[in-house]
């Protein structure tokens, strides 16, 4: 049995797909938990995630698109065996879409049924219409309910796409872990959900919301960690090809592009190359598959042709000593 940094025995960690029964009790345990699910995390990210779990504080992850922010919540839910409840944010999101709404169609049927049966006392009918039977739960309300296996993982994804009024509404949910339904009263979580918020920083999120969370900026990984990520997510790729892919993507991120490729694009590109039975990068292969890593036509046009060959030559020159 291996030992951790304090000399204590390390427990055998569940394999991918096998849930835990308890929260990890150390930063090393968090790293092993994520690695068992194929997620290679920086030490700083594992630390803030451990603190979020230990203190019961929401975790606010900010960074460029495709660096693995959303994946943290998915991996955490799979590792802990908890339900993942995802609130995908968008412009104009309001309480009726995020918390609850009434099933008006079912309410109208109930009214028509009561009328056909000879009518009912108006007050009695109204009290019957606004009950749990006619309530449609949305993500925030569902996260406050008891769940099999323990409190759920609540992912509030791409919060920067919403507006300030919705941020203000979240303050109650994230500070008291409760939501208010005027017709029914306040619904408070028996145990706080594990909350992960993400932002691509298309706009600044208000300080009042950030103060209720632990904060971490998720940056692009360095070459060594990105190679580890690619090996974990695309193990069938040969090491030589994986090194070329990672080095080329790392070089692309130094270029003046409208949207730099994230880790998700690195993995997608590797899978595309494997599907084409590519064993080594060439300028022609790069030109044919640039759409897997670059998502804007201006960026693709800039890298095609001689520019792709230049970047590939630089990559191979840098990799030559390692080879």
N, C-alpha and C positions, 0 to 999 in steps of 0.2 A: 504494500500500500504506500502511495506517495504521500509526502508531507507538504503542508502549505508553508508560507513564509514565517509563521510563528512556530513551526515545528509540530503542529497538530495533524493528525491523520486526515487525509482528504477522502471524503466519501465518494463511492463510485457514482458518477453523475448519470442520470437517465439519458438514454440515447434519443436521437431525434424522433419526435412524435410521442415520446413517453412523458406524461405530465408529472410535475412535482406534487408533493403534498404540503409543502411549507415554503415560505419565502427564504431566499438565500441569506446566510448569516454573515457574509463577509464580501469584500470587493472581489477577492479571488474566486469566491463561489459564483458571483454574478458573471465574471468572465467565463468561467467554465460552463455555466448555464447557457449563455449566449452562444458559445462555441459549439455546444452540443446540438444547437439548432441551426448551425451553419452561419452564425453571425459573428464576424470578427470585429470586436469593439476596441477602440482606444481605451487606455487605462482611465483617462479623465472621464469618458462617457460611462464606463462601468462604475466609477466612483459616484457620480451624480445620480445614476440609476439606483445604486444601493442606498444612498441617502434618501431618495424619494420613497423607496419601499419601506425603509426603516422608520422615517418620520411621518409617513402618510401624507406627503405634500405632492401636489400636482407637479409634473415635470414639463417644462416648456423647452422644446427643441427648435432651434432656428438654424437655417442654413440654406444653401442652394438646393434646387430641386434635384432629386436623384442621388443624394448622399446617404440615404438609409434612415431617415427620420421616421417615416411611417412604418418601416419594416420592424423597428424596435417594438412597437405595440403588438404587431402580429407575432413576433418571436416570443415576446413575453407571455402572451395569451397561450400560445402553444406549449411553452415550457412549464407554465404554472397550472395548466389545465383549467384556465378560467375562460368565461365567455368574453369574446371581443365585441364591443358595441362601438360602432363607428359613426361619427357625425361628420359627414363631408360638408365643409363650409362652402358657401358661394355668396355672391352679391345679392342682397335682399333677403337673406335667411332671417326668419323671425321665430317667435316662440311656438307658433302653431306647427311649424315644420320641425323644430328642434326638440320641443318638450312634449306636447300633446295636441290633439284636436278631437272634437266630438264627431261621432259617426252620424252625420246629419241624415243620410239615407235611411239608416236603421231607426233613427228617431222619428222620421216622417212615417215610416211603416207602422211604428208603435202608435203614433197619433191616429192614423187612419183606422187601425185595428180597434182602438178605444172608441172612436166615433161610430164605427160600424156596430159595435157591441152595445150601443145605447148611450155612449158618453161616459165621462168620468169626472170627478171633482178636479177642477183646474189645478189646484195646489198639489193634490196627490199626483196627478199626471206629471206636473213639472218636476217634482221631487224624484219620480221614477225615471224620467228622461236623462237627468244629469247624475248618473251613477257609473260605477266601474264597468257595467255591462255595455255602455255606449262610449266608453273612452278608448281612443286609439293612442297607444303609447308610442312616442318618438324616442330617439336615443337618450336624451338627458333624463327623462322620466324612467325609462327602462333601467338605466344605470343606478337609480336610487332604489330599485326593488331588490329583495333577496334573490340570490342566484344559487343554483346548484354548483357546488365546488368552491364557493367563496365569492367575495366581491368581484365584480367584473373588471375588465380593462376597458376604460372609456377613452377612445381615441377621438379627439377633436382636431380634425385634419385640415390644414391650410387655413388657419384662423384669419390670416391676413386678407383673405378674400371677402370677409364679411365687413360690416361697418361698425361704427362706434356704439350705436344703440344696442346691438346684440352683445358686444363686449360687456357693456354695463349690465345686461341681463345675466351674463355668466358669473358676475361677482357673487351673487347669492349662492349659486350652485357650487362654486369652488371654495367659498369661505365656510359655508355651513353644511355643504353637501345635502342640500334640500332644494325643492322647487315648490312653488305655490300655484295651486289650481283654484281660482276664485270660487267655483261651485262646490269643491270638495274640501278645500283647506290645504295645509302644508303637508307635503310628502317628504319625509326625512329618511335618508339611507340608514339602515340599522348598522351597517359597517361601511366606511367610505370606500368608493371604488378607487382603483388605481388609475389615475388620470394622466394621459399623455397628450399634450398640445403641440402642434407643429405649425411652423410658419416659414414660407419661402422669402419672407421679408420684401414683398412687393410694396408694403407700406409698414409704418411703425405701429406696433401694438401698444395700447395705452399702459403707462406705468402701473396704474391701479391693478390691472390684471396680472402683470408680470410679478408684482410684489407678493402675490399669493402663490407663486410657483418657485421651484428651483429652476435655474436657467442654465442652458448649455448650448454653445454654438457647435454644430456638427460640420466640420470642415471636410474638404476632400482628403482622402487618405494619402499617406506617403507611398512611394513605390513598393516598399516591402510589405506594408499592410494590405495594399490593394492586390498584390500578388497572392497573399494569404486568402483574401476574400474570394478572388477568382478561383483559387484551388478548391475552396470549400463549396462554392456554388456551381462550379463547372469542372469537376474532378477528371472528366474524361479528356480534357485538353492536355496535350503534351506540354512539358515544362518550357521547352524552347519557344513554342508558339505563345504560351501564356506570358512569358517575359516580353516578347515583342509587342503583344497587345497592350499590356500595362504600360510599357515604355512609350508606345506611340500615343496612347490616350493622355499620359502624363505630359508629353510634349505638346499635344493639342491644347491643353489647358493653359499653356504659356502664350498661345497665340491670341490675337485680338479678335475674338469671336463674339457674336451676339449671345449665344448660349453655349457655355462650355459643357462638355459631356460629364455626366455624373457616373457614379459607380454602377447604377442600374444600366446605363448605356454600355459600360465596359462588359458587363455580363451578357447583355443582349448581343453585342457584337461577337463575343466569343462563341456563343451558341450558333449564330449565323454562319460563322466561318467553319465551325465543325459540321454544320449541315451541308456545306459545300465541299467537305473533305479537304479543306485547306490545311497544309502542314507548315506553311511559312508565308509571311506577308510579302506582297509584291505591289507596286504602284497600281497595277491593273485591278487586283483584288480589292485594294483600298478604295479605288474609284467606284467600283461596282457595289460596295457595301457601306458607303459613307452614310447612307440614310439610317443605319442602325445606331450611329453615334452622334450625328449632327441632325438637328430638327428644323433648321432654317435654310432655305435655298441659297441665301447670300453666303452663309458659312460653307455650304457644300461647294459652291462655285469657287470660293477662295482657296479651298484645300485641294481641289482636283488638279490633275495633271502634274506639272513640274513641282508644284509645292508639296504634293504628297510624296514624290520621290525624294525631295530635299529632306523632308522630315524623317522619312524612313532611313535614309543614309545616315542622318545624325543619330537616330536610334541605334542602328547597328554598330556605329562607331563607338557609342557609349557602352553597348553590351559586349563588345569584343573583348575587353579585359576580363569581364566576368566569365565569358565563354572559355 
